[in-house]
């Protein structure tokens, strides 16, 4: 039982060290939200409902 707690704690530490912190683009903007890569409005099931 004691070794399993150490194993779980070690696993969490290693996984956190491997993943690092979450990052986001510095210029995050919602201006082009709902558009395709070409800048066109999305159609069909990918269309943004307002």
C-alpha positions in Angstrom: 0.0 0.0 0.0 2.8 2.4 0.9 4.6 1.8 -2.4 1.5 2.4 -4.4 1.0 5.8 -2.9 4.7 6.7 -3.8 4.2 5.4 -7.3 1.0 7.5 -7.8 2.7 10.6 -6.5 5.8 10.0 -8.7 3.5 9.5 -11.7 1.7 12.8 -11.0 5.0 14.7 -10.6 6.5 13.2 -13.8 3.3 13.9 -15.8 3.1 17.5 -14.6 6.8 18.0 -15.4 6.3 16.6 -18.9 3.3 18.6 -19.8 4.3 21.9 -18.4 1.9 24.8 -18.1 -0.9 25.4 -20.6 -0.2 28.1 -23.1 -2.4 30.3 -25.3 -1.5 32.6 -28.2 -0.5 36.1 -27.1 -2.8 37.7 -29.5 -5.9 35.7 -28.8 -8.8 37.4 -30.5 -12.4 36.3 -31.2 -12.7 38.5 -34.3 -12.3 35.6 -36.7 -14.2 33.1 -34.6 -16.4 30.8 -36.7 -14.5 31.3 -39.9 -12.6 28.8 -42.0 -8.8 28.9 -42.6 -9.6 30.9 -45.8 -11.5 33.5 -43.8 -14.9 32.5 -45.2 -17.9 31.9 -42.9 -18.4 28.3 -41.8 -21.4 26.5 -43.3 -23.5 23.5 -42.2 -22.8 21.8 -38.9 -19.7 24.0 -38.3 -21.7 27.2 -38.5 -21.7 29.4 -35.3 -25.2 29.8 -33.9 -26.0 33.1 -32.3 
